[in-house]
Structure formats: structure tokens, C-alpha cells
Amino acid sequence: MNYKHLFFGAMISILASSCQKDDICPANAETTPMLVIRFYNFENSSELKKVVGLNLIAEGETDSLFTTKQTTDSIAIPLKTFQNYTHYQFIIHLGEEPNDQLPSNSDTVEFSYFPKEEYLSKACGFKIDFLDFHALKVAEPTGGNWIKNIVVEQTTIEDETSAHLSIFH
């Protein structure tokens, strides 16, 4: 009888030691950061300036990634992780209050970078950091850009704690 208890005790011990803890990625785990953009007044570069009726469309897409009929002075947008560039059309409505009857102005901004993959854990997978980040405003032949200047604030994008790019308009 002692051997039966010893055998069952050993089996339970072996089974219990082979169990794994559930792999759950914690809510506060690092993730691939978004590009944080702040909008500033071109005439007073230290003053934030809201954008009226901003839409963003990624190259090759037809749907807007970011649409607001409100005003905003900052946004966070994703960069493509499987290639080393992302192009967006930044479209604004002209006038104080955006509506469908107002004309719009569209500028293209090209972002280039080197995506660096980092393994976090089995549960969380990978995150991508963006190294050697650059931004270029595509000039319009007519000179009608609403974006007057772009300044890269951080060339390495690892988190979303502060702005990576400033756009002056």
C-alpha cells in the first residue's frame, strides 16, 4: 500500500512540475511605438497651432487613417514595420470650421527609417523600434503647401513619451 501512495505521489509531482505558467503579455508591456507629431505655428515656432479638419491617407490606400472634424495640435500615427519608408497625405480643410463644402489642401510627407525588431517574450512577441528616422515634405509645383516646415525632434523612435516630429503651418 505504501508503494501505491509513493507511486501516485511521484506521478502527481511529475505532472505538476511539467505544467507551465500561462503566457499572458502584461498590459504595460512595451509595444511598437507610433510616430508622435505636434503641430506648431509657423510664424511663432514655440506656439502650438491646431489643425482644422485633418485627414491622413497612407500611400496606396483610399481610406483615411485619421479623420477628425475637430481641431487638434498633436497626433500619433503608425509607421510601416515591414519596409523602411511610409508616405502619408496630410489633408486639411480650409477655413475655421471644417465641412464637406470647404476646399481642402493636401501635402505629402515621406518618412524613412530602419526598422529594428526586438524580441520581448513568448507572450508579447516582437516590437519594432525605428532608427535613423527622417522626414521630407514633398514640394508642390505651385508652392501651395500648407505645411511650411518639418523638424525631426528624435531620430530614434522607441516610445511615445514625447513628440518625434514637429510640423509648422
Secondary structure, DSSP 8 states (H G I E B T S, - for coil): -HHHHHHHHHHHHHHHHH--------TTS-----EEEEEE-SSSTTSB--EES-EEEETT--S-SEE-SSEESEEEE---SSSSEEEEEEEEESSSS--TTS-EEEEEEEEEEEEEEEEEETTTEEEEEEEEEEEEE---TT---S--EEEES-SSB--SSS-SEEEE-
